């Protein structure tokens, strides 16, 4: 799996930023207000040390203590006022950020879902479901992480650093120059380190996706694991991949720890030199006690913020790594998409034509070779042939799950590549061999065939498909949840639900892919009645392996090695001396495979 990823260019940071910006558009006011609140808080935080400078300068000044005390009270009242403003604006900002982030995260998930769900059949066939789920969730969480970092760390650091440098510059230029050099060294070292480290962050994110994918794949196939006594084998496979993830994660953590250590040593050295020079200036009478306190407050504050700078930059790159996989998919053009100005398909007769259709999967041999086929409106045909002959691929081309490489598929003389996909699939009902249901109620699963109908219409369709035989025996009846992929139901029960969906949809074209294969003989007789009603007045294509089910078809099409080799009625094909259909029929001894 994951072969799709190999064909997708890696997303750049600008691609991730653009995706986030697009998601933020409905709530831009939240973006601007939260930034404004952060800047206001930062400015007042820069101003408070100036008040403390004034406070300590007053303490060391000569004069009446009563007069000085009065001035000191005024200073601490200003400090109180500034802190109240900081507290109020910060809390308002938090509420804004909470609303903004939750809304954007929901939109990011929606954007990802809407784009992802319209990718092609081959995309999903080549990508783990669990991996895709992980990517969507991690994409949204990455935005929360990055925006928190931006608002609560980056803006605070920027405002406080610029403010501190400006204030200290007017107090003592040498100390301001030292701070500037210190900040530049820390910022550049963290920036280049994080850029170098991002490749390891992406590998760690990929390892996380692989672990989730294997976990989801194994759990969804628990029955197979149990049946084939594969728990020990799967345990070893999961141990191997989780250890690989642990190794990748440990490497990123160790790299971060190493840079933190170097950064800490730099902070100790810078702090020593700044205070050394401050003492010298104080000794010469160039610095007051208040200025000394001011510098100390800024240095300690900057040290704490710059200590987090490395983590801030790393969070940005790690957030990028977490987002990159999903943005890569968002940047991947849909393989199957509507043409510009595509029209809705209008079906009056249901005539289907395939003209010189050829198809092959990437890097594989041809599946269909120059196939031409005409199906009259209302005609009922069966597709027969050995496995790999191209029967399922032919059906998928009619449904436009794949695009034809050569040739055309027409419905009522309309090229299906020139009509909207939605209108095409509205016109076709399909009952697959192995129906997959949603983990929802039976009522919801059946109604999926036509989501506008009433409960009574759903129940009527279920009765026609003989679903009521087993539904009425369930404690919650139609409100019963069927489990993930319909696991709580038998294969035959799932197939009857799929037939009920098709009855409810009532599309002019019907495709049955061995629709009675999972039924016992009694159920098959019941379902055959429902299918006979369902097929009336429709163009029907049946894929069949049990040849006894297609004897009454208007025409039988035999496929072999991607080509149509025979066609005719059941009797016509049996009358031929050398006939693949006759050979298959004889193997089944009148419709039942010899044991």
C-alpha positions in Angstrom: 0.0 0.0 0.0 0.9 3.7 0.0 1.9 3.4 -3.6 -0.1 6.5 -4.3 2.3 8.6 -2.2 5.2 7.7 -4.4 3.6 9.5 -7.3 2.8 12.7 -5.3 5.3 15.5 -4.9 6.0 16.5 -1.4 4.0 19.6 -0.2 6.1 22.7 0.6 5.6 24.9 3.7 3.9 27.4 1.5 1.4 24.8 0.4 0.6 24.0 4.0 0.3 27.7 4.9 -2.0 28.2 1.8 -4.3 25.3 3.0 -4.5 26.8 6.5 -5.2 30.3 5.1 -8.0 29.0 2.9 -9.6 27.2 5.8 -9.4 30.4 7.9 -11.3 32.6 5.4 -14.8 32.5 7.0 -13.2 33.4 10.4 -10.7 36.0 9.4 -12.1 38.4 12.0 -11.0 35.8 14.7 -7.5 35.8 13.1 -7.1 39.5 13.2 -8.7 40.0 16.7 -6.5 37.3 18.3 -3.4 38.9 16.8 -4.5 42.3 18.1 -5.1 40.9 21.6 -1.6 39.2 21.5 0.1 42.4 20.5 -1.7 44.5 23.1 -0.7 42.0 25.8 2.9 42.1 24.6 3.2 45.9 24.6 1.9 46.2 28.1 4.2 43.4 29.3 7.1 45.4 27.8 5.9 48.5 29.7 5.7 46.9 33.2 9.5 46.7 33.7 9.7 50.4 33.0 7.4 51.0 35.9 9.6 48.8 38.1 12.6 50.8 37.0 10.8 53.9 38.2 9.9 52.2 41.4 13.5 51.2 42.3 14.8 54.6 41.2 12.4 56.2 43.6 13.5 53.9 46.4 17.2 54.9 45.9 16.4 58.6 45.5 17.0 61.1 48.3 14.1 63.1 49.8 11.1 62.8 52.0 9.9 59.2 52.5 6.3 60.3 52.7 6.6 62.0 49.3 8.4 59.0 47.9 5.9 56.6 49.3 3.1 58.5 47.6 4.9 58.2 44.3 5.6 54.5 44.9 1.9 53.9 45.5 1.1 55.6 42.2 3.6 53.4 40.4 2.2 50.1 41.9 -1.3 51.3 41.0 -0.1 51.7 37.4 1.4 48.2 37.6 -2.0 46.9 38.9 -3.8 48.7 36.0 -1.4 47.3 33.4 -1.8 43.8 34.9 -5.6 44.1 34.8 -5.5 45.2 31.2 -3.1 42.3 30.4 -5.3 39.8 32.2 -8.5 41.1 30.6 -7.2 41.3 27.0 -5.5 37.9 27.4 -8.7 36.2 28.6 -10.7 37.8 25.8 -8.1 36.6 23.4 -8.3 33.1 24.7 -12.1 32.9 24.0 -11.5 34.3 20.5 -8.7 31.7 19.9 -10.9 28.9 21.2 -13.7 29.8 18.8 -11.4 30.5 15.9 -9.3 27.3 16.2 -12.2 24.9 16.8 -14.0 26.4 13.7 -11.0 26.2 11.5 -10.1 22.7 12.6 -13.6 21.6 11.8 -13.3 23.2 8.3 -9.9 21.6 7.7 -11.5 18.2 8.4 -14.4 19.1 6.2 -12.2 20.3 3.3 -10.0 17.2 3.6 -13.0 14.9 3.7 -14.7 16.6 0.7 -11.6 16.5 -1.4 -10.5 13.0 -0.3 -13.9 11.3 -0.8 -13.9 12.4 -4.5 -10.6 10.7 -5.3 -10.7 7.8 -7.6 -11.4 4.1 -7.0 -7.7 3.4 -7.7 -6.6 5.9 -5.1 -8.5 4.2 -2.3 -7.4 0.8 -3.6 -3.8 1.8 -3.2 -4.0 3.6 0.2 -4.7 2.3 3.7 -7.9 3.6 5.1 -6.4 3.9 8.6 -3.6 6.0 7.2 -6.1 8.4 5.6 -8.0 8.8 8.8 -4.8 9.5 10.7 -3.8 12.1 8.2 -7.0 14.1 8.4 -7.0 14.1 12.2 -3.3 15.1 12.4 -3.8 17.8 9.8 -6.4 19.5 12.0 -4.4 19.0 15.2 -1.3 20.5 13.5 -3.2 23.7 12.8 -4.2 24.0 16.5 -0.6 23.4 17.5 0.8 25.9 15.0 -1.7 28.6 15.7 -1.2 28.2 19.5 2.6 28.5 18.9 2.1 31.6 16.7 -0.2 33.5 19.0 1.1 32.5 22.5 4.8 32.1 21.7 5.9 33.8 18.4 4.0 37.1 18.7 4.8 37.4 22.4 8.5 36.7 21.7 8.5 39.2 18.8 6.8 42.1 20.7 8.8 41.5 23.9 12.1 41.2 22.0 11.7 44.3 19.9 10.3 46.3 22.8 13.1 45.2 25.2 15.8 46.1 22.6 14.3 49.5 22.0 14.0 50.3 25.7 17.4 49.0 26.6 18.9 50.9 23.6 17.9 54.2 25.1 19.2 53.1 28.5 22.6 51.5 27.5 23.4 50.9 23.8 26.2 48.3 24.5 23.8 46.0 26.4 21.2 46.4 23.6 23.8 45.4 21.0 24.7 42.3 23.1 21.0 41.4 23.2 20.6 41.9 19.5 23.6 39.6 18.7 22.3 37.0 21.2 18.8 37.0 19.6 20.2 36.7 16.1 22.5 33.8 17.0 19.6 31.9 18.7 17.1 32.6 15.9 19.4 31.6 13.1 20.9 28.5 14.8 17.4 27.2 15.6 16.1 28.1 12.1 18.8 26.2 10.3 18.8 23.3 12.7 15.0 22.9 12.4 15.2 23.1 8.6 17.9 20.3 8.7 15.8 18.3 11.1 12.5 18.5 9.2 13.3 15.5 7.1 13.5 13.4 10.2 10.2 14.9 11.4 8.5 13.9 8.1 9.9 10.3 8.5 8.5 10.2 12.1 5.1 11.4 10.8 5.2 8.8 8.0 6.1 6.1 10.5 3.1 7.1 12.6 0.8 6.8 9.6 2.2 3.4 8.8 1.7 2.2 12.4 -1.9 3.4 12.3 -2.5 1.9 8.9 -1.3 -1.5 10.0 -3.3 -1.3 13.2 -6.5 -0.5 11.3 -5.9 -3.1 8.7 -5.3 -5.9 11.2 -8.2 -5.0 13.4 -10.6 -4.8 10.4 -9.5 -8.3 9.4 -9.7 -9.8 12.9 -11.8 -12.7 11.7 -9.0 -13.7 9.2 -6.4 -13.3 11.9 -8.4 -15.6 14.2 -9.3 -18.1 11.5 -5.7 -18.5 10.3 -4.2 -18.4 13.8 -2.3 -15.3 12.8 -2.2 -13.4 16.1 1.4 -14.1 16.8 2.4 -13.3 13.2 0.5 -10.0 13.3 1.9 -9.2 16.8 5.4 -9.5 15.4 4.5 -7.4 12.4 3.1 -4.7 14.6 6.1 -4.9 17.0 8.4 -4.4 14.0 6.6 -1.4 12.7 5.9 0.2 16.1 9.6 -0.2 17.0 10.5 1.5 13.7 8.2 4.4 14.7 9.8 4.5 18.2 13.3 4.7 16.6 12.2 7.5 14.3 10.5 9.4 17.2 13.5 8.9 19.5 15.9 10.3 16.9 13.8 13.5 16.6 13.6 13.8 20.4 17.3 13.3 20.8 18.2 15.9 18.2 15.9 18.4 20.0 17.5 17.6 23.3 21.0 18.2 21.9 20.1 21.7 20.5 18.4 22.5 23.8 21.6 21.7 25.6 23.7 23.9 23.4 21.2 26.7 23.6 21.2 26.5 27.4 25.0 26.8 27.5 24.7 29.9 25.3 22.1 31.5 27.6 24.4 31.0 30.6 27.3 32.7 28.8 25.2 35.6 27.5 23.6 36.2 30.9 27.0 36.4 32.5 28.4 38.9 30.0 25.4 41.2 30.2 25.4 41.4 33.9 29.2 41.7 34.0 29.0 44.8 31.8 26.0 46.1 33.7 28.0 45.9 36.9 30.8 47.8 35.3 28.4 50.6 34.1 26.8 50.7 37.5 30.3 51.0 39.2 31.0 54.0 36.9 27.7 55.6 37.9 26.3 55.1 34.4 23.4 52.9 35.5 20.9 53.5 38.2 19.4 50.7 40.4 16.2 51.0 38.4 18.0 50.6 35.1 19.8 47.6 36.5 16.4 46.0 37.5 15.0 46.9 34.1 17.8 45.1 32.3 17.5 42.1 34.6 13.8 41.9 34.1 14.2 42.0 30.3 17.1 39.5 30.3 15.2 37.0 32.4 12.1 37.4 30.4 13.9 37.1 27.1 15.9 34.1 28.4 12.7 32.3 29.1 11.2 33.2 25.8 14.3 32.5 23.7 14.7 29.2 25.6 11.4 28.3 24.0 12.3 29.7 20.6 14.0 26.4 19.6 10.8 24.5 20.5 8.8 27.2 18.7 10.7 26.7 15.4 10.7 23.0 15.9 6.9 23.0 16.5 6.5 24.9 13.3 8.4 22.3 11.3 6.9 19.4 13.2 3.5 20.9 12.5 4.4 21.1 8.8 5.5 17.5 8.9 2.2 16.5 10.4 0.3 18.5 7.8 2.5 17.6 4.8 1.0 14.2 4.1 -2.6 15.5 4.0 -1.7 18.6 2.0 0.1 16.3 -0.5 -3.2 14.5 -1.1 -5.1 17.9 -1.3 -2.6 18.9 -4.0 -3.1 15.6 -6.0 -5.6 16.3 -8.8 -8.6 14.0 -8.9 -8.0 11.3 -11.4 -11.7 11.1 -12.3 -13.3 14.6 -12.6 -16.1 16.3 -14.5 -15.1 18.1 -17.7 -15.7 21.8 -17.9 -19.3 22.5 -18.7 -20.3 18.8 -18.3 -24.0 18.2 -18.6 -26.3 15.9 -16.7 -26.9 12.5 -18.2 -30.4 12.1 -19.5 -31.5 8.5 -19.7 -34.6 7.7 -21.8 -34.0 4.2 -23.1 -30.9 3.0 -21.2 -28.9 2.0 -24.3 -25.2 1.3 -23.5 -22.5 1.2 -26.1 -18.8 0.5 -25.7 -16.8 1.4 -28.8 -13.2 0.0 -29.2 -12.6 0.2 -25.5 -9.1 -0.7 -24.2 -7.9 -0.5 -20.6 -5.0 -1.4 -18.5 -3.7 -0.6 -15.0 -0.4 1.2 -14.6 2.6 -1.0 -15.3 0.3 -4.0 -15.9 -0.8 -6.0 -18.9 -4.0 -5.0 -20.7 -7.3 -5.9 -19.0 -9.6 -5.0 -21.9 -8.5 -5.1 -25.6 -10.5 -3.2 -28.2 -13.9 -4.2 -26.7 -17.0 -3.1 -28.6 -20.4 -3.9 -27.2 -23.9 -2.6 -27.7 -26.7 -3.2 -25.2 -30.2 -2.1 -26.2 -32.4 -0.2 -23.8 -34.2 -2.6 -21.5 -32.1 -5.5 -22.6 -30.8 -8.0 -20.0 -27.4 -9.3 -20.6 -25.0 -11.5 -18.6 -21.2 -11.3 -18.5 -19.5 -14.6 -18.2 -15.8 -15.7 -18.2 -12.9 -17.0 -16.1 -11.4 -14.8 -13.3 -9.3 -12.0 -14.7 -11.2 -11.9 -18.0 -12.2 -8.3 -17.5 -15.8 -8.5 -16.4 -15.5 -6.3 -13.2 -13.3 -3.8 -15.1 -15.9 -3.5 -17.8 -18.5 -2.7 -15.2 -16.2 -0.1 -13.4 -15.7 1.6 -16.8 -19.4 2.0 -17.2 -19.7 3.4 -13.7 -16.7 5.6 -14.6 -14.7 4.4 -11.6 -11.9 4.4 -14.1 -11.5 6.4 -17.3 -11.1 4.5 -20.5 -7.6 4.7 -22.0 -8.9 4.3 -25.5 -12.4 4.2 -26.9 -15.8 5.5 -25.7 -18.5 4.4 -23.4 -21.9 5.8 -24.4 -25.3 5.8 -22.6 -28.2 6.9 -24.9 -25.5 8.3 -27.3 -24.0 10.5 -24.5 -20.3 10.0 -23.8 -20.1 9.3 -20.1 -16.8 11.3 -19.8 -18.7 14.4 -20.9 -21.5 14.2 -18.4 -21.4 14.8 -14.6 -20.4 11.8 -12.5 -23.3 12.4 -10.1 -25.9 12.2 -12.9 -24.2 9.1 -14.3 -24.3 7.3 -11.0 -27.9 8.4 -10.3 -28.8 6.5 -13.4 -27.2 3.3 -12.3 -28.0 0.9 -9.4 -25.3 -1.6 -8.5 -25.6 -4.6 -6.3 -22.0 -5.8 -5.6 -21.0 -9.3 -4.8 -19.8 -8.4 -1.3 -21.8 -5.3 -0.1 -20.2 -3.1 2.5 -22.5 -1.3 4.9 -22.1 1.7 7.2 -21.9 1.3 10.9 -25.4 2.8 11.1 -28.9 1.5 11.6 -30.5 -0.9 9.1 -33.0 1.9 8.2 -30.2 4.3 7.4 -28.3 1.7 5.4 -31.3 0.8 3.2 -32.4 4.5 2.8 -28.9 5.2 1.3 -30.4 4.1 -2.0 -32.7 7.1 -1.9 -32.2 9.4 1.0 -35.4 11.4 0.3 -37.9 8.6 0.9 -40.1 8.0 4.0 -39.6 5.2 6.6 -42.6 3.4 5.1 -41.0 3.3 1.7 -37.8 2.0 3.2 -39.7 -0.8 4.9 -41.6 -1.6 1.7 -38.3 -2.0 -0.2 -36.9 -4.1 2.6 -39.9 -6.4 2.4 -39.6 -6.7 -1.4 -35.9 -7.8 -0.8 -37.1 -10.2 2.0 -35.0 -8.3 4.5 -37.9 -8.3 6.9 -37.3 -12.1 7.4 -34.3 -11.3 9.6 -34.9 -7.7 10.6 -38.2 -8.5 12.5 -36.3 -11.0 14.6 -33.8 -8.4 15.9 -34.6 -6.6 19.2 -34.3 -3.1 17.8 -35.5 -4.1 14.3 -34.8 -1.4 11.8 -32.9 0.7 14.4 -30.3 -2.1 14.8 -26.7 -1.0 14.2 -25.0 -3.3 11.8 -21.4 -2.9 13.0 -18.4 -1.6 11.0 -18.7 -2.7 7.3 -21.9 -4.6 8.3 -19.9 -7.2 10.3 -23.0 -8.1 12.5 -24.9 -9.4 9.4 -24.2 -12.5 7.4 -23.1 -12.2 3.8 -26.6 -13.1 2.6 -28.2 -10.5 4.9 -25.9 -7.8 3.6 -26.7 -8.8 0.1 -30.4 -8.5 0.7 -29.8 -5.0 2.2 -27.9 -4.0 -1.0 -30.8 -5.3 -3.1 -33.3 -3.3 -1.0 -31.1 -0.2 -1.7 -31.3 -0.9 -5.4 -35.1 -1.3 -5.3 -35.4 2.0 -3.4 -33.1 3.8 -5.9 -35.0 2.4 -8.9 -32.5 3.6 -11.5 -33.0 2.8 -15.2 -29.8 0.8 -15.4 -29.1 -2.1 -13.1 -25.8 -3.9 -12.5 -25.8 -7.1 -10.5 -22.4 -8.6 -9.6 -23.3 -12.1 -8.6 -26.1 -10.6 -6.5 -27.3 -14.0 -5.1 -23.9 -15.6 -4.5 -24.1 -15.3 -0.7 -27.7 -16.7 -0.4 -28.9 -20.2 0.5 -31.3 -21.9 -1.9 -34.4 -20.8 -0.1 -33.3 -17.2 0.2 -32.2 -17.2 -3.5 -35.7 -18.2 -4.6 -37.1 -15.3 -2.6 -34.6 -12.8 -3.8 -35.0 -14.0 -7.4 -38.6 -12.9 -7.3 -37.5 -9.4 -6.0 -34.9 -9.2 -8.7 -37.4 -10.1 -11.4 -39.6 -7.2 -10.2 -36.6 -4.9 -10.0 -35.3 -5.7 -13.5 -38.6 -4.9 -15.2 -38.2 -2.1 -17.7 -34.5 -1.7 -16.9 -31.3 -2.2 -18.8 -29.6 -5.0 -16.8 -26.0 -6.2 -16.7 -25.3 -9.3 -14.6 -21.9 -10.7 -13.8 -22.4 -14.3 -13.1 -20.2 -17.3 -12.0 -23.2 -19.5 -11.2 -24.4 -20.0 -14.7 -27.8 -21.4 -13.5 -28.8 -17.8 -12.5 -28.5 -16.4 -16.1 -30.2 -18.9 -18.3 -33.1 -16.5 -18.9 -31.0 -13.5 -19.9 -31.7 -12.0 -23.3 -28.0 -12.4 -24.2 -24.9 -13.8 -22.7 -21.5 -12.1 -23.4 -18.5 -14.3 -22.9 -15.2 -12.5 -22.0 -11.8 -14.2 -22.1 -8.4 -12.4 -21.8 -9.9 -9.0 -22.2 -11.9 -9.7 -25.4 -15.5 -10.7 -26.2 -15.2 -14.2 -27.6 -18.8 -15.3 -27.7 -22.3 -13.9 -27.4 -25.8 -15.3 -27.7 -28.6 -16.9 -25.7 -28.0 -19.8 -23.3 -29.3 -22.3 -25.9 -27.3 -20.7 -28.7 -24.0 -21.0 -26.8 -24.6 -24.6 -25.7 -25.3 -25.5 -29.3 -21.8 -24.5 -30.4 -19.2 -27.3 -30.7 -16.3 -25.3 -29.3 -17.6 -22.9 -26.8 -16.0 -21.6 -23.6 -19.5 -21.0 -22.2 -20.4 -24.7 -22.9 -17.2 -25.8 -21.3 -17.9 -23.7 -18.1 -21.5 -25.0 -18.1 -20.3 -28.6 -18.3 -17.8 -28.0 -15.5 -20.7 -26.9 -13.3 -22.8 -29.9 -14.4 -25.9 -28.0 -15.2 -25.2 -25.1 -13.0 -23.5 -26.6 -10.0 -19.8 -27.0 -9.8 -18.7 -30.7 -9.5 -17.0 -31.6 -6.2 
